[in-house]
Amino acid sequence: MNCDEYNQIKEKYLKGNASVEEEQAMESHLQDCTVCRQILDQDVINDEPQIKDKEVKQSDYLLDEHKQTRILRWAKYKNRFSLTLFLLGLFIILNIAGMLSSSFYFNWGDENSRLYRVQKTAATLIEFTFPNVSIQPSISSHLPPWYISGVSWGQSSVEIKPYFTAQGTYALQKVVGKETKLVGNLKVNQFFNLINTNWDWQGGSYRDYLYFVYPSQNLTGTGQAIQGSSPASEEVWKALTILPEGTVAEMAVSFDTTYSINEIKEIFKDYDLDIYWYAVYTGLEDNEDLNKRGDPLFAFHGVWGFSDFHQNIDLNSQKKFLDNMKFLAENEEIAKKLSRGNRNNLQLDRRNDYLQKNGIKVYGVVVTGPTKELLKLRELPTIQRPALGDVALWNWFNRSFSGQMY
């Protein structure tokens, strides 16, 4: 840098508006050029406040090297502070713009929006393929189709973030006896149309003991359908015999044939038990290609149904199941990204077509209640293959007060 170039950017430098490269060039020039350094001293002197009633020699204002360095350092810091404020403001503006663009991207279309379809597909798929487990508080509510940043209900939440990112955290719950307990959380992350899931279970993992057997399903590979009792069934009845009266439990039971909802209620009307989940025949449960290993039907592996979380299932709730099944079929590509099982086995179009044409037929249920009341189901010839799930201390009564804190 020569003296002319120095003079062109000197004022900008002293005001803190010079770039980093210009700062370095200025400081290097001042070290080598005595004339420019003396002019800088004079400029600083002229900016000093005048002292009245006292004659001071100009030499008294001459700056020593230490003071000159401090002035130069202050100019440098002022420049960097201005740059920092500019970058901070730019960052805030970009984040606001990113949030608004993300909100528009994910929410455009209300109930046909990207975010709403993904979150509803996740909630529906869990309820339909995971016996006695549902999103808190239920799939039927608290899934608003439009919001700017996020919404929460209980321990579940959906949040939109800048730069086309969204995250849903869904609290998973089940019922044992009269109490609802949290079993984990499902996190669904979206980046544009990319979707990934993370299952965060209470205690690090989830042990699922519930399964079903379709009446004509072959589990042994002998070509014979499972009928009547079995060693596994006897173990369940034995466990219920040993368990004390002060306990409650959940249990999955399969039937000897399919029944309507009203027929199921008639079967259980004389038992002090609650039905919380219905295993529904969707036309594929006895499909040999989907059950080559002869495994039972369990969570995310062949079992389909819907919950009766509020114990008031009626024609409207059955229609809602069919409507939600149609919704899943319309969003099968999303469902495949969210499914934990074999995605090729979803075949939602085939299942939906069968249900819409033939209606709801049930081949099993999840019931919960006192263990000794569950033991009485042994006397029913319609009951096949009981599967004992979680057991808890007695809670089979209505509490006068309850509260929940997070």
MODADA-V86599 format. One record per backbone hydrogen bond with DSSP energy under -1.0 kcal/mol. NH is the residue of the N-H (numbers start at 0). CO is the residue of the C=O. E is the energy in kcal/mol with one decimal. If there is no record, write none. Layout:
BEGIN
<<NH;CO;E> <NH;CO;E>>
END
This chain:
BEGIN
<<5;1;-2.2> <6;2;-2.6> <7;3;-1.5> <8;4;-1.1> <12;8;-2.2> <13;9;-2.6> <14;10;-1.7> <15;12;-1.4> <16;11;-2.8> <22;18;-2.4> <23;19;-2.2> <24;20;-2.1> <25;21;-2.6> <26;22;-2.6> <27;23;-2.0> <28;24;-2.1> <29;25;-2.5> <30;26;-1.4> <32;28;-2.3> <36;32;-1.4> <37;33;-2.2> <38;34;-2.2> <39;35;-2.1> <40;36;-1.8> <41;37;-2.3> <42;38;-2.4> <43;39;-2.0> <44;40;-2.2> <45;41;-2.4> <46;42;-1.1> <47;44;-1.2> <59;56;-1.6> <60;57;-1.5> <67;63;-2.1> <68;64;-2.1> <69;65;-1.8> <70;66;-2.1> <71;67;-2.3> <72;68;-2.6> <73;69;-2.4> <74;70;-2.1> <75;71;-2.0> <76;72;-2.6> <77;73;-2.5> <78;74;-2.0> <79;75;-2.3> <80;76;-2.6> <81;77;-2.1> <82;78;-2.0> <83;79;-2.4> <84;80;-2.4> <85;81;-2.0> <86;82;-2.5> <87;83;-2.6> <88;84;-2.5> <89;85;-2.3> <90;86;-2.5> <91;87;-2.3> <92;88;-2.3> <93;89;-2.4> <94;90;-2.3> <95;91;-2.4> <96;92;-2.6> <97;93;-2.7> <98;94;-2.6> <99;95;-2.4> <100;96;-2.4> <101;97;-2.3> <102;98;-2.6> <103;99;-2.3> <104;100;-2.4> <105;101;-2.8> <106;102;-2.3> <107;103;-1.5> <109;106;-1.7> <111;108;-2.5> <112;109;-1.9> <114;105;-2.3> <116;112;-2.1> <117;113;-1.8> <118;114;-2.7> <119;115;-2.4> <120;116;-1.9> <121;117;-2.3> <122;118;-2.3> <123;119;-2.8> <124;120;-2.7> <125;121;-1.9> <126;122;-2.0> <127;123;-2.5> <128;124;-1.7> <129;125;-1.3> <132;129;-1.8> <133;172;-2.1> <135;170;-2.5> <150;157;-2.5> <152;155;-2.7> <155;152;-2.3> <156;168;-2.9> <157;150;-2.9> <158;166;-3.0> <159;148;-4.4> <160;164;-3.2> <164;160;-1.3> <165;189;-2.0> <166;158;-2.9> <167;187;-2.6> <168;156;-3.4> <169;185;-3.0> <171;183;-3.1> <172;133;-2.5> <173;180;-2.1> <175;178;-2.3> <178;175;-1.4> <180;173;-2.7> <182;171;-2.8> <183;171;-1.1> <184;199;-2.6> <185;169;-2.5> <186;197;-2.7> <187;167;-3.0> <188;195;-2.7> <189;165;-3.1> <190;193;-2.2> <191;163;-1.8> <193;190;-2.4> <195;188;-2.0> <197;186;-2.0> <199;184;-3.2> <201;182;-2.2> <203;200;-1.9> <211;296;-2.6> <216;213;-2.5> <225;216;-1.5> <233;229;-2.5> <234;230;-1.7> <235;231;-1.4> <236;232;-2.3> <237;233;-2.3> <238;234;-2.2> <239;235;-2.3> <240;236;-1.5> <241;237;-1.9> <242;238;-2.4> <247;391;-2.8> <248;368;-2.3> <249;389;-1.9> <250;366;-2.8> <251;386;-2.7> <252;364;-2.6> <253;383;-2.5> <254;362;-2.7> <255;381;-1.1> <258;361;-2.6> <263;259;-2.1> <264;260;-2.3> <265;261;-1.8> <266;262;-2.0> <267;263;-1.8> <270;267;-1.8> <272;270;-2.2> <273;367;-2.5> <275;365;-2.8> <276;365;-1.1> <277;305;-2.7> <278;363;-3.2> <279;303;-2.7> <280;360;-2.8> <286;283;-1.9> <293;290;-1.0> <296;211;-2.9> <297;300;-1.4> <299;128;-2.1> <300;297;-2.6> <302;297;-1.2> <304;127;-1.9> <305;277;-1.5> <307;275;-1.9> <310;307;-1.7> <317;313;-2.0> <318;314;-2.3> <319;315;-2.1> <320;316;-1.8> <321;317;-1.8> <322;318;-2.5> <323;319;-2.7> <324;320;-2.2> <325;321;-2.0> <326;322;-2.0> <327;323;-2.3> <328;324;-2.1> <329;325;-1.9> <334;330;-2.2> <335;331;-2.4> <336;332;-1.2> <337;333;-1.2> <338;334;-1.7> <344;341;-1.5> <345;342;-1.2> <350;346;-2.0> <351;347;-2.9> <352;348;-2.6> <353;349;-2.1> <354;350;-2.4> <355;351;-2.7> <356;352;-1.7> <357;353;-2.8> <358;354;-2.4> <361;258;-3.6> <362;278;-2.2> <364;252;-2.0> <365;276;-2.5> <366;250;-2.9> <367;273;-2.2> <368;248;-2.0> <370;246;-1.7> <373;369;-2.1> <374;370;-1.8> <376;373;-1.4> <377;374;-1.7> <378;375;-1.7> <379;376;-1.7> <382;379;-1.2> <383;253;-3.8> <386;251;-2.7> <388;249;-3.0> <391;247;-2.8> <393;245;-2.1> <396;394;-2.3>>
END
